[in-house]
Amino acid sequence: MVIVGWIIALALGIGLALFAVQNPGTVPISFWGVPSQVLPVWSLVLASAAVGALMVGIIALIGRLRLYLGGRHNRKVLTEHKRMIVERDNRIHELEQEIFRLRGAA
């Protein structure tokens, strides 16, 4: 699955490079009240792709962090349950010993 992701990323990168080479012209831009500037099309496309990749990376990082923290919580709960099972088994053993002792005395 990782290989498929790398192949897709490579294809998109090649497509981006071809687009940049075929569109060397400039365009005027205005963003959030910043005065209009003239920039090459390829730089705008490259900047947009970089911002998109950064956003995807951050979202993926947040997802992995949630999985890690969830797994950590699950390990704590599992450890606590194992401890409770051992305590229960010890108590059962104690009660069985008490039953045998009481039956032997009767």
Summary of the structure (lengths in Angstrom):
residues: 106
radius of gyration: 31.8
end to end distance: 69.7
largest distance: 103.0
contacts: 212
relative contact order: 0.06
helix: 81%
strand: 12%
